[in-house]
Amino acid sequence: MQAEATSDRRRNNWKAVIDGPPERAGTTRRHTGKRGNTGMNASRHRRRLLLALAGNPGAHSGALLSLAAVLMAAGTPIPLFIEIILVAQVLRLLLGLEHRSRPVLEIPQVRKYFRQLVGPEVKFSVMVLAATYLLNWPLVRTVVPIYLISNLAVQMGLFGIGRLILRRLAAVPPLGCRPEAHNRVLIVGTGQRAKAVADLILSSPELDASIDGFLDFSRKGFWRYRDIPLLGHPDLLTGLAGRTQIDAVVLAVEPEEMPQTAPVLAAAERLGVTVSLMPDLYRTSIARAVPSSLNGTPTVAYRRVPESLAALGLKHFVDKVGAVVGLILASPIMIAAAAAIKLETPGPIFFKQMRSGANGRPFPLYKFRTMTADAERHKDSLKNLNEMSGPVFKIKQDPRVTRVGRLLRKYSIDEIPQFINVLRGEMSLVGPRPPLPSEVARYEPWQRRKLSVKPGLTCIWQVSGRNQIDFEDWMRLDLEYIDNWSLWLDARILAKTIPTVLKGDGAS
């Protein structure tokens, strides 16, 4: 009986929240009068106009206006003027149709970051140049470059104005429930994730959204965060949808509450309301949650390795071209090295050894042989002379190394055959050096992260002291490379590798 009474009180509390107290209802009626509606509508329209100016509509208009100004200044005939403007209009519309995921909320595409300006405008410039050539427009030669420069200047100006607009809108103290907001959101959860979602929405004026309240599975009573109230249990969703606008429900619960969210998703599905699940279900210190797919099925992947397909594709292209160029340029040195190895000691010219590649995948690494043919059999007897900490085995004056081998190692000539590994896709020009499987077996968990990317011919370690750096610092340098990877970093490492090799700072 006591349990039933508690349940009844709980239902009545939820019903009161749904129906709203009389005072709140009266307030609502006062604010929904003609004058109140007029003020809210004016505020909403002014806000959306500013956001449109800061986003794609402003960029579109700016590009067409600057084009019209340049054509008029060049004295372009009216028929050609109209044709060019229409083609440019179509090109801008096609540019806006490029594939991108549909956002959770209906928002104008505000260019908040510089890359959102550069990428589209470079594409548009290429499209304009192609149209000029294919349609054979009889324009003065300077018209197109002048337009491209002026358009870039206009877009930069609009971008700066847009940033000022966003800063001005963000400076207005946000209210949790703004009646003039275009988008209305409910957040399921009241923990750190839910608060982070609220902070994100309230600090992003481009979303043009307000948070009507929180719903929570366990928290009861009076609770607010940034003036946004707790409305009650998520079971209220159906009732709330019947009396107010709901554009999206954000599930931002803690991991242990995830099993309870299935009814919320089912209710939202029946109502036709968008449900957004925050992907950071687990607190990670390194990996980031990113949208991905598994054979077409959407997933959330946790990764701390480079994500940009364009940058990775360019890196792959540079690897292939660099490997071919490297083999061609080094072919005379390779022929001389092969002859010297064969003349000094009996045995094969090349040394093949299994190494661990990306994610521990084994592959055969190729080098010029720098030791005697039976060197591997004597390794155990020399372990007490190892000069490196950790699982790595290195000796400066290794007795197994031949005279030719010392010269090849000094100038890293012994590693030239690894261009073959790069061509085969097992290695990259720049990346952590591939370890032996026996070394990987002795790695600590944090050290194994160096296997999260493809190994390379050179990395930060190779240009930072090599054998003078102990094993743990070596691992940290490899992880520093992974965490800060960029094409520019690769270029800097390659540039530093060349003088390092020429000075003879290779491994001894």
C-alpha positions as CSV (number, residue, x, y, z in Angstrom):
1,M,0.0,0.0,0.0
2,Q,2.8,2.4,0.9
3,A,4.5,1.6,-2.4
4,E,1.3,2.3,-4.3
5,A,0.8,5.6,-2.5
6,T,4.4,6.6,-3.4
7,S,3.8,5.6,-7.0
8,D,0.5,7.7,-7.1
9,R,2.3,10.7,-5.6
10,R,5.0,10.3,-8.2
11,R,2.5,10.1,-11.1
12,N,0.7,13.2,-9.7
13,N,3.9,15.1,-9.5
14,W,4.7,14.3,-13.2
15,K,1.1,15.2,-14.2
16,A,1.5,18.6,-12.4
17,V,4.7,19.2,-14.4
18,I,3.0,18.3,-17.6
19,D,-0.1,20.4,-16.9
20,G,1.8,23.2,-15.3
21,P,0.8,25.1,-12.2
22,P,-1.9,27.8,-12.6
23,E,0.6,30.7,-12.1
24,R,2.8,29.3,-14.9
25,A,-0.2,28.9,-17.1
26,G,-1.3,32.5,-16.5
27,T,2.2,33.7,-17.3
28,T,2.1,31.7,-20.5
29,R,-1.2,33.4,-21.5
30,R,0.3,36.8,-20.8
31,H,3.3,36.1,-22.9
32,T,1.3,34.7,-25.8
33,G,-0.6,37.9,-26.4
34,K,-0.3,39.9,-29.5
35,R,2.4,42.2,-28.2
36,G,4.4,39.3,-26.7
37,N,4.2,37.4,-30.0
38,T,5.3,40.4,-32.0
39,G,8.3,41.0,-29.7
40,M,9.3,37.3,-29.8
41,N,8.9,37.1,-33.6
42,A,11.0,40.3,-34.1
43,S,13.7,38.9,-31.9
44,R,13.6,35.5,-33.7
45,H,13.7,37.0,-37.2
46,R,16.6,39.4,-36.2
47,R,18.6,36.5,-34.8
48,R,18.1,34.3,-37.8
49,L,18.9,37.1,-40.2
50,L,22.2,37.7,-38.4
51,L,23.0,34.0,-38.4
52,A,22.2,33.8,-42.1
53,L,24.6,36.7,-42.8
54,A,27.3,34.8,-40.9
55,G,26.6,31.5,-42.8
56,N,26.2,30.0,-46.2
57,P,23.4,32.4,-47.3
58,G,25.7,35.4,-46.7
59,A,28.6,33.6,-48.5
60,H,26.3,32.8,-51.4
61,S,25.1,36.4,-51.8
62,G,28.6,37.8,-51.3
63,A,30.0,35.6,-54.1
64,L,27.3,36.6,-56.6
65,L,27.5,40.3,-55.7
66,S,31.2,40.4,-56.1
67,L,31.0,38.5,-59.4
68,A,28.3,41.0,-60.7
69,A,30.5,44.0,-59.7
70,V,33.6,42.6,-61.5
71,L,31.6,41.8,-64.6
72,M,29.9,45.2,-64.7
73,A,33.3,46.9,-64.2
74,A,34.7,44.9,-67.2
75,G,31.8,46.1,-69.4
76,T,30.5,42.5,-70.0
77,P,27.6,42.4,-72.5
78,I,24.1,41.8,-70.8
79,P,23.4,38.3,-72.3
80,L,26.9,37.1,-71.2
81,F,26.4,38.8,-67.9
82,I,23.2,37.0,-67.2
83,E,24.6,33.6,-68.4
84,I,27.6,33.9,-66.1
85,I,25.5,34.9,-63.1
86,L,23.1,32.0,-63.7
87,V,25.9,29.5,-64.0
88,A,27.6,30.8,-60.9
89,Q,24.2,30.6,-59.0
90,V,23.9,26.9,-60.1
91,L,27.5,26.2,-59.0
92,R,27.0,27.7,-55.6
93,L,23.8,25.7,-55.2
94,L,25.7,22.5,-56.2
95,L,28.4,23.4,-53.7
96,G,25.8,23.5,-51.0
97,L,24.5,20.0,-51.9
98,E,27.7,18.2,-51.2
99,H,27.3,15.2,-49.0
100,R,27.3,15.9,-45.3
101,S,25.4,14.3,-42.3
102,R,22.1,16.0,-41.5
103,P,22.5,17.9,-38.2
104,V,20.4,17.1,-35.2
105,L,18.8,20.6,-35.2
106,E,17.7,22.8,-38.1
107,I,20.4,25.4,-38.1
108,P,21.9,27.8,-40.7
109,Q,25.3,26.6,-41.8
110,V,27.3,29.2,-39.9
111,R,31.0,29.3,-40.8
112,K,32.5,29.2,-37.3
113,Y,36.0,28.0,-38.2
114,F,38.4,29.1,-40.9
115,R,38.5,25.7,-42.6
116,Q,34.7,26.1,-43.3
117,L,35.6,29.1,-45.4
118,V,38.7,27.9,-47.3
119,G,37.4,24.5,-48.4
120,P,34.2,25.6,-50.1
121,E,35.7,28.7,-51.7
122,V,38.6,26.7,-53.2
123,K,36.1,24.2,-54.7
124,F,34.0,27.1,-56.0
125,S,37.1,28.7,-57.6
126,V,38.0,25.5,-59.4
127,M,34.4,25.2,-60.6
128,V,34.4,28.8,-61.9
129,L,37.7,28.2,-63.8
130,A,36.3,25.0,-65.3
131,A,33.1,26.7,-66.4
132,T,35.1,29.5,-68.0
133,Y,37.1,27.0,-70.0
134,L,34.3,24.6,-70.9
135,L,31.8,27.3,-71.9
136,N,34.4,29.4,-73.6
137,W,33.3,32.7,-72.2
138,P,34.9,35.6,-74.1
139,L,36.1,37.4,-71.1
140,V,39.1,39.7,-70.6
141,R,41.9,37.5,-69.3
142,T,42.2,39.5,-66.0
143,V,38.4,39.2,-65.1
144,V,38.6,35.7,-63.6
145,P,41.6,36.2,-61.4
146,I,40.3,39.6,-60.2
147,Y,37.0,37.9,-59.3
148,L,38.6,35.1,-57.4
149,I,40.7,37.5,-55.4
150,S,37.8,39.8,-54.7
151,N,35.5,36.9,-53.8
152,L,38.1,35.7,-51.3
153,A,38.3,39.2,-49.8
154,V,34.5,39.4,-49.6
155,Q,34.3,36.0,-48.0
156,M,37.1,36.9,-45.5
157,G,35.2,40.0,-44.6
158,L,31.9,38.1,-44.1
159,F,33.7,35.5,-42.1
160,G,35.1,38.2,-39.8
161,I,31.6,39.8,-39.5
162,G,30.2,36.4,-38.7
163,R,32.6,35.8,-35.9
164,L,31.7,39.2,-34.4
165,I,28.0,38.3,-34.7
166,L,28.5,35.0,-32.9
167,R,30.6,36.7,-30.3
168,R,27.9,39.3,-29.7
169,L,25.1,36.8,-29.6
170,A,27.1,34.6,-27.2
171,A,27.7,37.6,-24.9
172,V,24.0,37.9,-24.2
173,P,23.3,35.9,-21.0
174,P,21.6,32.7,-22.2
175,L,18.3,31.8,-20.7
176,G,17.5,28.1,-20.5
177,C,14.0,28.5,-21.9
178,R,14.0,31.2,-24.6
179,P,10.5,31.4,-26.1
180,E,11.9,33.0,-29.3
181,A,14.4,30.2,-30.0
182,H,13.8,28.3,-33.2
183,N,14.8,24.9,-31.8
184,R,13.6,23.4,-28.5
185,V,15.6,20.6,-26.8
186,L,15.0,18.2,-23.9
187,I,18.1,16.6,-22.2
188,V,17.8,13.1,-20.6
189,G,20.3,13.0,-17.7
190,T,21.6,15.3,-15.1
191,G,25.1,14.1,-14.7
192,Q,28.4,15.6,-16.1
193,R,27.5,14.6,-19.7
194,A,24.1,16.2,-19.5
195,K,25.7,19.4,-18.1
196,A,28.3,19.4,-20.8
197,V,25.5,19.2,-23.5
198,A,23.7,22.1,-21.8
199,D,26.9,24.1,-21.8
200,L,27.5,23.3,-25.5
201,I,24.0,24.4,-26.5
202,L,24.0,27.6,-24.4
203,S,27.4,28.6,-25.6
204,S,26.5,28.1,-29.3
205,P,24.2,30.9,-30.5
206,E,24.4,29.5,-34.0
207,L,22.2,26.6,-32.9
208,D,19.4,29.0,-32.1
209,A,18.2,26.6,-29.5
210,S,16.8,26.6,-26.0
211,I,16.7,23.8,-23.4
212,D,13.2,23.4,-22.0
213,G,14.4,21.1,-19.2
214,F,16.1,18.0,-18.0
215,L,14.6,14.5,-17.5
216,D,16.2,12.0,-15.2
217,F,15.7,8.4,-14.1
218,S,16.7,8.8,-10.5
219,R,16.9,12.5,-9.5
220,K,13.8,14.0,-7.8
221,G,12.6,17.2,-6.3
222,F,13.7,20.7,-7.0
223,W,16.9,20.9,-9.1
224,R,18.2,23.3,-11.7
225,Y,21.3,23.8,-13.8
226,R,22.0,27.2,-15.3
227,D,18.4,28.2,-14.7
228,I,17.2,25.1,-16.6
229,P,14.8,23.0,-14.4
230,L,14.5,19.3,-13.8
231,L,11.0,18.4,-15.2
232,G,10.9,14.8,-13.9
233,H,11.2,11.3,-15.1
234,P,11.8,10.5,-18.8
235,D,8.3,8.9,-18.8
236,L,7.0,12.4,-19.1
237,L,8.2,12.7,-22.7
238,T,4.9,11.6,-24.3
239,G,3.0,14.1,-22.2
240,L,5.4,17.0,-22.9
241,A,5.3,16.3,-26.6
242,G,1.5,16.8,-26.5
243,R,1.7,20.3,-25.1
244,T,4.9,21.9,-26.3
245,Q,7.4,22.0,-29.2
246,I,10.2,19.4,-29.0
247,D,12.7,19.4,-31.8
248,A,15.2,16.9,-30.3
249,V,15.8,14.8,-27.3
250,V,19.4,14.4,-26.3
251,L,20.4,11.2,-24.4
252,A,23.3,12.3,-22.2
253,V,23.0,9.7,-19.4
254,E,25.8,8.1,-17.6
255,P,27.0,4.6,-18.9
256,E,25.3,2.7,-16.1
257,E,21.9,4.3,-17.1
258,M,22.1,3.3,-20.7
259,P,19.9,0.1,-20.3
260,Q,17.0,2.3,-19.1
261,T,17.0,4.5,-22.2
262,A,15.2,2.0,-24.5
263,P,11.7,3.2,-23.5
264,V,12.7,6.8,-24.2
265,L,13.9,5.9,-27.7
266,A,10.7,3.9,-28.3
267,A,8.5,6.8,-27.1
268,A,10.4,9.3,-29.3
269,E,10.1,7.0,-32.2
270,R,6.4,6.9,-31.8
271,L,6.2,10.7,-31.5
272,G,8.5,11.3,-34.5
273,V,11.0,13.3,-32.4
274,T,14.7,13.2,-33.2
275,V,16.8,11.5,-30.6
276,S,20.5,12.2,-30.3
277,L,22.8,9.9,-28.4
278,M,26.0,11.5,-27.2
279,P,28.8,9.2,-28.2
280,D,31.2,9.8,-25.3
281,L,29.6,7.1,-23.2
282,Y,33.0,6.3,-21.7
283,R,35.5,8.8,-20.2
284,T,38.7,8.4,-22.2
285,S,41.9,10.4,-21.7
286,I,43.3,9.9,-25.2
287,A,40.8,8.3,-27.6
288,R,38.1,10.4,-29.2
289,A,34.6,9.2,-30.1
290,V,34.1,9.7,-33.9
291,P,31.2,8.7,-36.2
292,S,32.2,5.7,-38.3
293,S,30.6,2.7,-40.0
294,L,31.0,-1.1,-40.1
295,N,30.2,-2.2,-43.7
296,G,27.6,0.5,-44.0
297,T,26.2,0.1,-40.5
298,P,26.7,3.3,-38.4
299,T,29.0,3.0,-35.4
300,V,30.9,5.2,-33.0
301,A,34.6,4.5,-33.0
302,Y,37.0,5.5,-30.2
303,R,40.3,6.4,-31.8
304,R,43.4,8.5,-31.1
305,V,45.0,8.2,-34.5
306,P,44.6,10.6,-37.5
307,E,41.0,10.7,-38.9
308,S,41.2,12.9,-42.0
309,L,40.8,10.7,-45.0
310,A,42.1,13.5,-47.3
311,A,45.3,14.0,-45.3
312,L,45.8,10.3,-44.9
313,G,45.2,9.8,-48.6
314,L,47.8,12.5,-49.4
315,K,50.2,10.8,-47.0
316,H,49.7,7.5,-48.8
317,F,50.3,9.1,-52.2
318,V,53.5,10.8,-50.9
319,D,54.7,7.5,-49.6
320,K,54.3,5.7,-52.9
321,V,55.9,8.5,-54.9
322,G,58.7,9.0,-52.3
323,A,59.4,5.3,-52.3
324,V,59.7,5.1,-56.1
325,V,61.9,8.3,-56.3
326,G,64.0,7.0,-53.4
327,L,64.7,3.6,-55.1
328,I,65.6,5.3,-58.4
329,L,67.9,7.9,-56.8
330,A,69.5,5.4,-54.5
331,S,70.0,2.6,-57.1
332,P,73.7,3.4,-57.7
333,I,74.3,3.3,-54.0
334,M,72.3,0.1,-53.7
335,I,74.4,-1.6,-56.4
336,A,77.6,-0.6,-54.8
337,A,76.4,-1.7,-51.3
338,A,75.3,-5.1,-52.7
339,A,78.7,-5.6,-54.3
340,A,80.6,-4.6,-51.2
341,I,78.5,-7.0,-49.0
342,K,79.0,-9.9,-51.4
343,L,82.8,-9.3,-51.6
344,E,83.4,-9.0,-47.9
345,T,81.6,-12.0,-46.4
346,P,79.7,-15.0,-47.6
347,G,75.9,-15.0,-47.3
348,P,72.9,-13.2,-48.7
349,I,72.9,-9.5,-49.7
350,F,69.6,-8.8,-48.0
351,F,68.5,-9.5,-44.5
352,K,64.8,-10.2,-44.0
353,Q,63.4,-10.0,-40.5
354,M,59.8,-10.2,-39.2
355,R,58.6,-7.0,-37.6
356,S,55.3,-5.8,-36.1
357,G,53.4,-3.3,-38.2
358,A,50.1,-1.4,-37.6
359,N,48.1,-3.0,-34.8
360,G,50.8,-5.7,-34.4
361,R,50.4,-7.1,-37.9
362,P,53.6,-9.0,-38.8
363,F,55.5,-8.3,-42.0
364,P,58.9,-9.0,-43.4
365,L,61.3,-6.0,-43.2
366,Y,64.1,-5.8,-45.7
367,K,67.6,-4.4,-45.0
368,F,71.0,-4.8,-46.4
369,R,72.9,-7.4,-44.4
370,T,75.3,-5.7,-42.1
371,M,76.3,-8.6,-39.9
372,T,77.8,-12.0,-40.4
373,A,75.4,-14.6,-41.8
374,D,75.2,-16.4,-38.4
375,A,74.6,-13.3,-36.3
376,E,71.2,-14.4,-35.0
377,R,72.7,-17.5,-33.4
378,H,75.1,-15.4,-31.3
379,K,72.5,-12.8,-30.0
380,D,71.7,-14.6,-26.7
381,S,75.4,-14.7,-25.8
382,L,75.6,-10.9,-26.1
383,K,72.5,-9.9,-24.2
384,N,74.6,-8.9,-21.1
385,L,76.2,-6.1,-23.3
386,N,72.9,-4.5,-24.2
387,E,73.2,-0.7,-23.9
388,M,69.5,0.2,-24.2
389,S,66.8,0.1,-21.5
390,G,63.6,-1.8,-22.0
391,P,63.1,-4.7,-24.5
392,V,65.3,-3.2,-27.2
393,F,68.7,-4.8,-27.9
394,K,71.4,-2.5,-29.2
395,I,75.2,-2.5,-28.8
396,K,77.4,0.3,-30.2
397,Q,80.4,-2.0,-30.9
398,D,78.5,-5.1,-31.8
399,P,81.2,-7.8,-32.8
400,R,78.8,-9.3,-35.3
401,V,78.7,-6.2,-37.5
402,T,81.1,-6.4,-40.5
403,R,83.3,-3.5,-41.7
404,V,81.1,-2.8,-44.7
405,G,78.1,-3.1,-42.3
406,R,79.4,-0.4,-40.0
407,L,79.7,2.0,-43.0
408,L,76.2,1.1,-44.2
409,R,74.8,1.7,-40.7
410,K,76.6,4.9,-40.2
411,Y,74.9,6.5,-43.2
412,S,71.6,4.5,-42.9
413,I,72.3,2.9,-46.3
414,D,71.3,-0.5,-44.8
415,E,67.7,0.8,-44.5
416,I,67.3,1.8,-48.2
417,P,65.6,-1.5,-49.1
418,Q,62.8,-0.6,-46.8
419,F,61.5,1.6,-49.6
420,I,60.2,-1.7,-50.9
421,N,58.2,-2.1,-47.7
422,V,56.8,1.4,-48.3
423,L,55.7,0.4,-51.8
424,R,54.0,-2.7,-50.5
425,G,52.0,-0.6,-48.0
426,E,53.6,-2.2,-44.9
427,M,55.4,1.0,-43.9
428,S,55.3,4.7,-44.4
429,L,58.1,7.3,-45.1
430,V,57.5,8.7,-41.6
431,G,56.2,6.8,-38.6
432,P,57.5,5.0,-35.5
433,R,60.1,2.4,-36.3
434,P,58.7,-1.2,-36.5
435,P,59.7,-3.3,-33.5
436,L,60.4,-7.0,-33.3
437,P,57.4,-9.2,-32.1
438,S,59.6,-10.4,-29.2
439,E,60.0,-6.7,-28.1
440,V,56.2,-6.1,-28.5
441,A,55.5,-9.0,-26.2
442,R,57.4,-7.2,-23.4
443,Y,55.8,-3.8,-24.0
444,E,53.8,-2.2,-21.2
445,P,50.2,-1.4,-22.2
446,W,50.9,2.3,-22.8
447,Q,53.9,1.5,-25.0
448,R,51.8,-0.7,-27.3
449,R,50.0,2.4,-28.6
450,K,52.9,3.1,-30.9
451,L,51.5,0.2,-33.0
452,S,48.2,2.1,-33.6
453,V,49.7,3.6,-36.8
454,K,51.7,2.3,-39.7
455,P,55.5,2.2,-39.0
456,G,57.9,4.3,-40.9
457,L,61.5,4.8,-42.1
458,T,62.1,7.8,-39.9
459,C,60.4,9.5,-37.0
460,I,61.1,12.0,-34.2
461,W,63.5,9.5,-32.5
462,Q,65.7,9.2,-35.6
463,V,66.3,13.0,-35.7
464,S,66.5,13.5,-31.9
465,G,69.5,11.6,-30.8
466,R,68.7,8.0,-31.5
467,N,70.9,5.7,-29.3
468,Q,71.5,8.5,-26.9
469,I,67.8,8.4,-25.9
470,D,66.6,5.6,-23.6
471,F,63.8,3.3,-24.4
472,E,61.0,5.1,-22.5
473,D,61.8,8.5,-24.0
474,W,61.9,6.8,-27.4
475,M,58.4,5.5,-26.8
476,R,57.2,8.9,-25.6
477,L,58.6,10.5,-28.8
478,D,56.7,8.0,-30.9
479,L,53.5,8.7,-29.0
480,E,54.1,12.4,-29.4
481,Y,54.3,11.9,-33.1
482,I,51.0,10.0,-33.2
483,D,49.2,12.5,-31.0
484,N,50.4,15.5,-33.0
485,W,50.5,14.1,-36.5
486,S,50.1,16.3,-39.5
487,L,51.4,16.5,-43.0
488,W,53.5,19.5,-41.9
489,L,55.1,17.4,-39.1
490,D,55.9,14.7,-41.6
491,A,57.6,17.3,-43.9
492,R,59.6,18.7,-41.0
493,I,60.8,15.2,-40.0
494,L,61.8,14.3,-43.5
495,A,63.7,17.6,-43.9
496,K,65.6,16.9,-40.6
497,T,66.3,13.3,-41.6
498,I,68.4,14.2,-44.6
499,P,71.1,16.2,-42.8
500,T,71.1,13.6,-40.0
501,V,71.9,10.8,-42.5
502,L,74.5,12.9,-44.3
503,K,76.3,13.7,-41.0
504,G,76.6,10.0,-40.4
505,D,74.4,10.0,-37.2
506,G,72.9,6.6,-38.1
507,A,72.9,3.7,-35.8
508,S,76.2,2.1,-35.2
